[in-house]
């Protein structure tokens, strides 16, 4: 029987962690955060807190990934801790919303920045506008470009994990290089001085709620820190390399994110920063003129493509793991005899992500993604403690640093985000819960039709 290829080494695994996290969020979300939280001090604090939360999650998942070094990641962790139904619902929601929606949202971000060079593909050019029952559908040229990008990246992943991993590695190095230019610009061409004294922003309602809304954007920007666990079955020496890749990758991303946001604050006054969509481009233009904006726009194009290349790789492995367990289309468990990739799973997730790219705006998509993601991150943290209790003698090649404080802080942070997202984005959160509930009849169908062994 053809099996997956363990072709991902330690450096490639670390670059996959970095590449799957750094997509479009760091280039696009700070302006929206400043709208909700007009305080330089709290803005940077939100990036630190959100990044630390992701780091704590990575350290928690690193122990579980070393325990279960097989394709499937968090799906496997939840299945082993709580049984097949919670594992299935996680996989269902993750494929439908988190990974599919994340791929779509990042591709839309790519297309939005492409319009900097090709104005004809901007979102202002609507090609279709119609009503579909309970919702209105607006399809712009931007979304068509996003679909095309997803299809190309799906094709690259189809022909081999080495091709997908190598594509991510090249694009990750390129985008990190481009991001480093922003703090360099700030050092030599800063245009403003941030006000660090006004800690409490002038916002309507509770500052805590505003801080929570800003954290939604941060968690979107760090979403993907655990995606490499989905491809654990293709990582060489996973018990050793996965924990290192997760911890080193998160530390690198946290450092990059904080420094880049400091550069934004030294480039733009808060009034100019608030509500700015393409904040990296605006900051670079303010510091070094149109040439800086061109460099940043190119970096965003590379960054978003790299992130989606990695996410398509990971999501297809989750699909593959579920199909092997008999709780998804059986064909998705097939491995290509030549390329040694789950080719049917890749085709399926590529087409689903392309469809999602046609149905929502950037902000709507990432809100759906973050709510469902933090909900299951909470369950993942609980799975860590349950497995510690029910399997105390299990082989754990890596034990979480800072136990039990780190995983407890991870659980408390995700619990806060679940509650805050429900209160701040109730409609999008409800939509995510409805999609989750739709998994129940699907689970019943697949388990009833699953062939007995």
C-alpha positions as CSV (number, residue, x, y, z in Angstrom):
1,X,0.0,0.0,0.0
2,X,1.3,3.5,-0.9
3,X,2.1,5.6,2.2
4,X,2.8,9.2,2.8
5,X,6.4,10.4,2.4
6,X,8.3,11.5,5.6
7,X,10.1,14.2,3.7
8,X,9.7,17.2,6.0
9,X,13.0,17.9,8.0
10,X,13.5,20.1,11.0
11,X,14.2,23.4,9.1
12,X,11.3,22.8,6.7
13,X,9.0,22.0,9.7
14,X,9.9,25.3,11.4
15,X,9.5,27.2,8.1
16,X,6.1,25.6,7.7
17,X,5.1,26.8,11.2
18,X,6.2,30.4,10.3
19,X,4.8,30.2,6.8
20,X,1.4,29.0,7.9
21,X,1.1,31.8,10.5
22,X,2.4,34.8,8.5
23,X,-0.2,35.3,5.8
24,X,-2.1,38.5,5.3
25,X,-3.1,39.3,8.9
26,X,0.0,41.3,9.9
27,X,-0.4,43.4,6.8
28,X,-4.1,44.1,7.1
29,X,-5.5,43.9,10.7
30,X,-3.7,46.6,12.7
31,X,-5.8,49.3,11.3
32,X,-9.0,47.6,12.3
33,X,-7.5,47.0,15.8
34,X,-6.7,50.7,16.1
35,X,-10.3,51.4,15.3
36,X,-11.5,49.4,18.2
37,X,-8.5,50.2,20.5
38,X,-7.0,53.6,19.8
39,X,-4.1,53.3,22.2
40,X,-0.5,52.6,21.1
41,X,0.3,50.9,24.4
42,X,-2.7,48.6,24.4
43,X,-2.3,47.9,20.7
44,X,1.2,46.5,21.3
45,X,0.0,44.8,24.4
46,X,-2.7,43.0,22.3
47,X,-0.1,41.7,19.9
48,X,2.1,40.5,22.8
49,X,-0.8,38.8,24.6
50,X,-2.2,37.2,21.5
51,X,1.2,35.9,20.4
52,X,1.9,34.6,24.0
53,X,-1.4,32.8,23.9
54,X,-0.5,31.1,20.7
55,X,3.0,30.3,22.1
56,X,1.4,28.7,25.1
57,X,-0.9,26.7,22.8
58,X,2.1,25.6,20.7
59,X,4.0,24.4,23.8
60,X,0.8,22.5,25.0
61,X,0.2,20.9,21.6
62,X,3.9,20.0,21.3
63,X,3.6,17.4,24.0
64,X,0.5,15.9,22.3
65,X,2.1,16.0,18.9
66,X,5.1,14.1,20.2
67,X,2.7,11.5,21.8
68,X,0.8,11.0,18.5
69,X,3.2,11.6,15.6
70,X,0.7,10.8,12.9
71,X,-1.2,12.8,10.3
72,X,-4.3,14.5,11.8
73,X,-3.0,16.8,14.6
74,X,-5.6,18.2,16.9
75,X,-8.2,15.8,15.4
76,X,-6.2,12.9,16.8
77,X,-5.6,14.6,20.1
78,X,-9.4,15.2,20.7
79,X,-10.3,11.7,19.4
80,X,-7.8,10.1,21.9
81,X,-8.9,12.3,24.8
82,X,-12.7,12.5,24.4
83,X,-13.7,9.9,21.8
84,X,-14.6,9.9,18.1
85,X,-17.5,12.4,18.1
86,X,-15.6,15.5,19.5
87,X,-12.7,14.6,17.2
88,X,-15.0,14.4,14.2
89,X,-16.8,17.7,15.1
90,X,-13.4,19.4,15.3
91,X,-12.3,18.0,12.0
92,X,-15.7,18.9,10.4
93,X,-15.6,22.5,11.7
94,X,-11.9,22.9,10.9
95,X,-12.2,21.7,7.3
96,X,-15.4,23.7,6.7
97,X,-14.5,26.9,8.5
98,X,-11.0,27.2,10.0
99,X,-8.9,25.8,7.2
100,X,-11.2,26.3,4.3
101,X,-12.3,29.7,5.5
102,X,-8.7,30.7,6.4
103,X,-7.4,29.7,3.0
104,X,-10.2,31.7,1.4
105,X,-9.6,34.8,3.5
106,X,-5.9,34.8,2.9
107,X,-6.4,34.4,-0.8
108,X,-8.8,37.3,-0.8
109,X,-6.1,39.3,1.0
110,X,-3.7,38.3,-1.7
111,X,-6.1,39.5,-4.4
112,X,-6.7,42.8,-2.6
113,X,-3.0,43.6,-2.6
114,X,-2.6,42.4,-6.3
115,X,-5.0,45.3,-7.1
116,X,-2.2,47.6,-6.1
117,X,-0.4,46.5,-9.3
118,X,-3.4,45.6,-11.4
119,X,-6.3,48.0,-10.5
120,X,-8.6,46.1,-12.9
121,X,-8.9,43.3,-10.4
122,X,-9.9,45.4,-7.4
123,X,-13.0,44.7,-5.3
124,X,-14.8,47.7,-6.8
125,X,-15.3,45.8,-10.1
126,X,-18.3,43.6,-9.3
127,X,-18.9,40.8,-11.8
128,X,-22.0,39.2,-10.2
129,X,-24.5,40.5,-7.7
130,X,-27.5,38.3,-6.7
131,X,-29.6,37.0,-3.8
132,X,-29.3,33.4,-2.6
133,X,-32.2,32.8,-0.3
134,X,-31.1,34.2,3.1
135,X,-28.0,36.1,1.9
136,X,-26.8,38.4,-0.8
137,X,-23.8,37.3,-2.9
138,X,-21.5,39.9,-4.4
139,X,-18.7,38.5,-6.5
140,X,-15.9,40.9,-7.5
141,X,-12.9,40.4,-9.6
142,X,-10.8,40.2,-6.4
143,X,-12.6,37.0,-5.5
144,X,-12.0,35.5,-8.9
145,X,-8.3,36.1,-8.5
146,X,-8.4,34.5,-5.1
147,X,-10.0,31.4,-6.6
148,X,-7.3,31.2,-9.3
149,X,-4.6,31.5,-6.6
150,X,-6.1,28.7,-4.6
151,X,-6.4,26.4,-7.6
152,X,-2.7,26.9,-8.5
153,X,-1.5,26.2,-5.0
154,X,-3.7,23.1,-4.8
155,X,-2.0,21.9,-8.0
156,X,1.5,22.4,-6.4
157,X,0.5,20.4,-3.4
158,X,-1.0,17.7,-5.5
159,X,2.3,16.8,-7.1
160,X,4.2,16.0,-3.8
161,X,4.8,17.1,-0.2
162,X,8.3,18.1,-1.3
163,X,7.0,20.5,-3.8
164,X,4.5,22.0,-1.3
165,X,7.1,22.2,1.5
166,X,9.7,23.7,-0.8
167,X,7.3,26.3,-2.2
168,X,6.4,27.3,1.4
169,X,10.1,27.5,2.4
170,X,11.1,29.8,-0.5
171,X,8.0,32.0,0.0
172,X,8.5,32.2,3.8
173,X,12.1,33.3,3.5
174,X,11.1,35.9,1.0
175,X,8.2,37.3,3.1
176,X,10.2,37.5,6.3
177,X,12.9,39.4,4.4
178,X,10.3,41.9,3.2
179,X,8.8,42.3,6.7
180,X,12.2,43.1,8.1
181,X,12.4,46.1,5.9
182,X,9.6,47.8,7.8
183,X,11.5,48.2,11.1
184,X,14.5,49.2,9.0
185,X,12.4,52.0,7.4
186,X,11.2,53.1,10.8
187,X,14.8,53.4,12.1
188,X,15.9,55.6,9.3
189,X,12.7,57.4,8.2
190,X,10.2,57.5,11.1
191,X,7.5,60.1,10.6
192,X,5.8,60.2,14.0
193,X,6.3,59.4,17.7
194,X,3.7,57.1,19.3
195,X,1.9,58.3,22.4
196,X,2.6,55.6,25.0
197,X,1.0,57.5,27.9
198,X,-2.7,57.3,27.2
199,X,-3.2,53.6,28.2
200,X,-7.0,53.6,28.5
201,X,-8.5,54.4,25.1
202,X,-11.5,56.7,24.5
203,X,-14.0,54.0,23.3
204,X,-17.7,53.5,23.8
205,X,-18.4,50.6,26.2
206,X,-15.8,48.6,28.2
207,X,-12.1,48.9,27.4
208,X,-11.8,45.2,28.1
209,X,-14.4,44.5,25.4
210,X,-12.4,46.7,23.0
211,X,-9.2,44.9,23.9
212,X,-11.0,41.6,23.3
213,X,-12.1,42.7,19.9
214,X,-8.5,43.7,19.1
215,X,-7.4,40.3,20.2
216,X,-9.7,38.6,17.7
217,X,-7.5,40.2,15.0
218,X,-4.3,39.1,16.7
219,X,-5.5,35.5,17.0
220,X,-6.4,35.6,13.3
221,X,-2.9,36.8,12.5
222,X,-1.4,33.9,14.6
223,X,-3.9,31.3,13.5
224,X,-2.1,28.3,12.1
225,X,0.6,27.8,14.7
226,X,-0.5,24.2,15.2
227,X,-1.2,23.3,11.6
228,X,2.1,21.5,11.2
229,X,0.7,18.8,13.6
230,X,-1.7,17.8,10.8
231,X,1.3,16.7,8.7
232,X,3.1,14.9,11.6
233,X,3.0,11.7,9.5
234,X,5.3,13.3,7.0
235,X,7.8,14.9,9.5
236,X,11.1,13.1,10.0
237,X,11.7,12.2,13.7
238,X,8.5,13.9,14.7
239,X,8.9,13.4,18.4
240,X,12.0,15.6,18.3
241,X,11.3,17.9,15.4
242,X,7.7,18.9,16.0
243,X,8.2,20.4,19.5
244,X,11.2,22.3,18.3
245,X,9.5,23.6,15.1
246,X,6.4,24.7,17.1
247,X,8.3,26.6,19.8
248,X,11.0,28.2,17.6
249,X,8.5,29.1,14.9
250,X,6.2,30.8,17.5
251,X,9.0,32.7,19.1
252,X,10.2,34.0,15.7
253,X,6.7,35.0,14.7
254,X,6.0,36.8,18.0
255,X,9.2,38.8,17.6
256,X,8.5,39.7,14.0
257,X,4.9,40.8,14.8
258,X,5.8,43.1,17.7
259,X,8.6,44.8,15.8
260,X,6.5,45.3,12.7
261,X,3.7,46.9,14.7
262,X,6.2,49.2,16.4
263,X,7.2,50.2,12.9
264,X,3.6,51.0,12.0
265,X,3.2,53.2,15.1
266,X,6.4,55.1,14.2
267,X,5.2,55.6,10.6
268,X,1.6,56.7,11.1
269,X,-0.2,58.8,13.8
270,X,-3.0,56.9,15.5
271,X,-5.7,58.9,13.6
272,X,-4.2,57.9,10.3
273,X,-3.8,54.3,11.5
274,X,-7.4,53.8,12.6
275,X,-9.5,52.0,10.0
276,X,-6.7,51.7,7.5
277,X,-7.1,48.4,5.7
278,X,-3.7,48.1,3.9
279,X,-1.7,49.3,6.9
280,X,1.7,48.0,5.8
281,X,1.5,49.7,2.5
282,X,0.3,53.0,4.2
283,X,3.2,52.8,6.7
284,X,5.8,52.1,4.0
285,X,4.5,55.0,1.9
286,X,4.6,57.4,4.8
287,X,8.3,56.4,5.5
288,X,10.0,56.0,2.1
289,X,7.4,57.0,-0.5
290,X,5.8,54.9,-3.3
291,X,8.8,52.6,-3.7
292,X,8.4,51.4,-0.1
293,X,4.7,50.7,-0.8
294,X,5.7,48.7,-3.9
295,X,8.1,46.5,-1.9
296,X,5.5,45.9,0.8
297,X,2.8,45.0,-1.7
298,X,5.1,42.5,-3.3
299,X,5.9,41.1,0.2
300,X,2.2,40.7,0.9
301,X,1.7,38.8,-2.4
302,X,4.5,36.4,-1.5
303,X,3.3,36.1,2.1
304,X,-0.3,35.2,1.4
305,X,0.7,32.7,-1.3
306,X,3.1,31.0,1.0
307,X,0.6,30.8,3.8
308,X,-2.1,29.3,1.6
309,X,0.4,26.8,0.1
310,X,1.1,25.6,3.7
311,X,-2.5,25.5,4.8
312,X,-3.7,23.5,1.8
313,X,-1.0,21.0,2.6
314,X,-2.1,20.7,6.2
315,X,-5.9,20.7,5.6
316,X,-5.6,17.9,3.1
317,X,-3.8,15.8,5.7
318,X,-6.6,16.4,8.2
319,X,-9.1,15.3,5.6
320,X,-6.9,12.2,4.9
321,X,-6.8,11.2,8.6
322,X,-10.6,11.5,9.0
323,X,-11.2,9.5,5.9
324,X,-8.9,6.7,7.2
325,X,-11.0,6.6,10.3
326,X,-14.2,6.2,8.2
327,X,-15.8,9.5,9.2
328,X,-15.3,11.3,5.9
329,X,-15.6,10.4,2.2
330,X,-13.5,7.2,1.8
331,X,-11.9,8.4,-1.4
332,X,-10.1,11.1,0.6
333,X,-7.9,8.4,2.2
334,X,-6.4,7.5,-1.1
335,X,-2.6,8.2,-1.6
336,X,-1.3,8.9,-5.1
337,X,0.9,6.0,-6.2
338,X,3.5,8.4,-7.8
339,X,3.3,11.6,-5.8
340,X,2.6,9.9,-2.5
341,X,0.1,12.7,-1.6
342,X,-3.5,12.4,-0.5
343,X,-4.5,13.7,-3.9
344,X,-8.3,13.4,-3.6
345,X,-8.2,15.2,-0.2
346,X,-6.2,18.0,-1.8
347,X,-8.7,18.4,-4.7
348,X,-11.6,18.5,-2.2
349,X,-10.2,21.1,0.1
350,X,-9.0,23.2,-2.8
351,X,-12.4,23.3,-4.4
352,X,-14.1,24.0,-1.0
353,X,-11.7,26.9,-0.2
354,X,-12.3,28.3,-3.7
355,X,-16.0,28.3,-3.1
356,X,-15.7,30.1,0.2
357,X,-13.5,32.7,-1.4
358,X,-16.6,33.7,-3.5
359,X,-19.0,34.0,-0.6
360,X,-17.5,36.4,2.0
361,X,-15.5,39.5,2.7
362,X,-12.1,39.4,4.4
363,X,-13.3,40.6,7.8
364,X,-16.4,38.2,7.8
365,X,-14.2,35.3,6.9
366,X,-11.6,35.8,9.6
367,X,-14.3,36.3,12.3
368,X,-15.9,32.9,11.4
369,X,-12.4,31.3,11.4
370,X,-11.3,32.8,14.8
371,X,-14.4,31.9,16.7
372,X,-14.5,28.2,15.8
373,X,-10.8,28.0,16.1
374,X,-10.7,29.4,19.7
375,X,-13.6,27.2,20.7
376,X,-11.7,24.1,19.8
377,X,-8.4,25.5,21.1
378,X,-10.2,25.5,24.5
379,X,-11.1,21.9,24.0
380,X,-7.6,21.1,22.9
381,X,-6.2,22.5,26.1
382,X,-8.7,20.4,28.1
383,X,-7.6,17.4,26.1
384,X,-4.0,17.9,27.3
385,X,-5.1,17.6,31.0
386,X,-7.4,14.7,30.3
387,X,-4.7,12.7,28.7
388,X,-2.3,13.6,31.5
389,X,-4.8,12.1,33.9
390,X,-6.1,9.1,31.9
391,X,-2.7,8.1,30.4
392,X,-0.1,9.0,33.0
393,X,2.3,6.3,31.9
394,X,2.1,7.0,28.1
395,X,5.3,7.7,26.3
396,X,5.9,11.5,26.2
397,X,9.1,12.3,24.4
398,X,8.5,15.9,25.1
399,X,6.8,17.4,28.2
400,X,5.3,20.9,28.1
401,X,7.6,23.5,29.5
402,X,6.1,25.5,32.4
403,X,3.5,22.8,33.2
404,X,0.9,23.3,34.6
405,X,1.0,27.1,34.4
406,X,1.5,27.4,30.6
407,X,-1.4,25.1,29.6
408,X,-3.7,26.7,32.3
409,X,-3.0,30.2,30.9
410,X,-3.7,28.8,27.4
411,X,-7.1,27.5,28.5
412,X,-8.0,30.7,30.4
413,X,-7.0,32.9,27.5
414,X,-9.0,30.9,25.0
415,X,-12.0,30.8,27.4
416,X,-11.9,34.6,27.5
417,X,-11.8,34.8,23.7
418,X,-14.7,32.4,23.3
419,X,-16.9,34.5,25.6
420,X,-15.7,37.8,24.2
421,X,-16.1,36.7,20.5
422,X,-19.7,35.5,21.3
423,X,-20.5,38.9,22.8
424,X,-18.7,41.1,20.2
425,X,-19.5,39.1,17.0
426,X,-22.7,37.2,17.8
427,X,-24.0,36.7,14.3
428,X,-20.7,35.3,12.9
429,X,-20.3,33.2,16.1
430,X,-23.8,31.8,15.6
431,X,-23.0,31.0,12.0
432,X,-19.9,29.0,13.2
433,X,-22.0,27.1,15.7
434,X,-24.6,26.2,13.1
435,X,-22.0,24.8,10.8
436,X,-20.7,22.8,13.8
437,X,-24.2,21.4,14.5
438,X,-24.5,20.4,10.9
439,X,-21.7,17.9,11.5
440,X,-24.0,15.8,13.8
441,X,-26.1,14.2,10.9
442,X,-22.9,13.9,8.9
443,X,-21.2,12.0,11.7
444,X,-24.3,9.7,12.1
445,X,-24.3,9.0,8.3
446,X,-20.6,8.1,8.1
447,X,-20.5,6.0,11.2
448,X,-23.6,4.1,10.1
449,X,-22.2,3.4,6.6
450,X,-18.7,2.7,7.8
451,X,-17.7,-0.8,6.8
452,X,-17.1,-3.2,9.7
453,X,-13.5,-4.3,10.1
